[in-house]
Amino acid sequence: MLTRSFFSASPVGALAEMDRLFDSMVGARAPFWVGGNAAGARINFPALNVYEDETNVYAEAELPGLKLEDLDVSMTGSELTIRGKRQNNVPEGATSLRRERLTGEFERAIELPLDIDVANVSASLTNGVLLITLPKAKTAQPRKIQIRGAGQIS
């Protein structure tokens, strides 16, 4: 017989196991809401990658199964916010036996470390990946500085 002990696992493993046991008792995780789930735990959804080149910052968010009308992207100052809602897609008359995909409203906000040209931000949704292109403000873009020798006038 295979048994598990909470005491032989790491504290993180023990918490994960208790979470798994609770989920199995209620049948599924609770839906998630803005800022966290029903138990108050913060959920970082959607998963984000943020990177930059010389002229833009890019944010990629994984949003499988969502449509354009389910999403709202906004900028306030240097804070990017992604909001949305995922519906439960169980057909009418069917009974869920297990539900691991989170449903409900979500919001994810991140502070960007530089100024953005908010008027020219764009976003596209392709194959469940939201790509937000955030042009850097002119003041945040690198600028080549010409170096002159002593006594040179240009």
N, C-alpha and C positions, 0 to 999 in steps of 0.2 A: 504494500500500500504506500502511495506517495502522499506525503503530507508537507505542508508549509508551516513555518513558524515566523510570526511577526518579529520575534526577538533575534533571529539569526540574520535578518535582513537589515539593510541600512535604514535609517529613519525615513529617508525619501522613498525607499522601496516599500516600507510599511505604510506610509501615507497613500501611495499609489494603489497598494493592495486594498486598503480600507475603502478608497474611492471606487475601485472595481467592484468590491462586494456591495457597497451601497447602490451602485448603478444596477447591479444584477437584481437587487431587491425591488427597485422601483421600475425596472424594465428598460430604462434609458436615462440619459442625462436630461436635466431640465433644459428648457429653451434658454437662449441667452438674450440679454437685454443690453441696452446702452450701458457701457461701463462694466459689465460683469454678468455672471450667471445668477440664477435664483439664490444660490448659497452665498452670494456676495464676492465670489472669487473673480478676479479680473481675467478676462479672456482676451488675448491678443489676436483678434480676428478682424480683418483678414491678415494673413502673413504678408509681410512687406520686405522688399529689397529696395534700397535707395542708393543711387550712385550718381556720379557727376562726370562731366567732361568740361572743356573750357567754357562753354556757353550755356549749358543746361544742367539741371538736376532732374533725375528720372526716378519715379516711384512706380514699382510694379507690385500689384496686389493680386493674390490668387483668389478668384471668386467664381468657382465652378457652379454652373447651373443658374447663375443670376443673369438677368436681362438688363438692358440700359434703363428701362423704366423702374427697376428695383434699386437704382443707385443714385446717390447725390454726392458730388465732389465740390468742396468749397475751400477758399483760402481767406484767412483773416490775418493780416500782417504776415508773419513768416510761419504761421501754423496751417498745415494741410489737414483737412478733415475728410474722411470717407464715411458716408452713412449709407445704410441700406436695410433691406428686409428680405429674408429668405422664408418662403412659404413651405409648409409641410406638404409634400407631393403625394401623400397616400390617397389613392382613389376612394371616392365615396363608397361606403359599404365594406371597405377592406379594414382589417385590424392589424395594427403594427405589432410585430413580434419582437422587433429590436429597432431602436432608433438611435444612431450614433451621430448622424449629421445634424448639426445644430440648426434650429429654426428660430425665427423671430427677428427683432430689430437689432442692429449692431451699429457701432460708431467707433472709428479709430482715428485719433488725432496725433500728429507728430509735429514737433517744432523743428524747422529747418535752420541750419546754422548760418544762413546767409540771406541777403535780400533777393526777392523774386520779382520779376516783371509780371505782376498779377494779371494785367490786361491781356497777356499773350499765352497764358497757361492753356494747354489742350490735353484731352484725354481720349483714349480709344479702348474698346473692349474687344479682344480677339481670343477665341478659344478659351474663355474663362479667365483670361489674364487682363487686368486693367492696367494700362500703361499711361501714366500721367507725365507729361513733359512740362517742366517748370523752367522757363528761360530765366537765367540769372539777370538781375538788374545790372545796368552798365557799371555801376559802382562796385559790383561784386565780381566782375569779370577781370581776368588778368590784363594788365596793360604793359606794353613794352616801353621801358624808359630808356631814352637815348643818353648815353654817357659821353660827356665832352671832356676834353683835356683842359688843363689850366690855360687860360688865355684864349681859348677857342670861342668864337661867337658863331651861332648858326642862325 
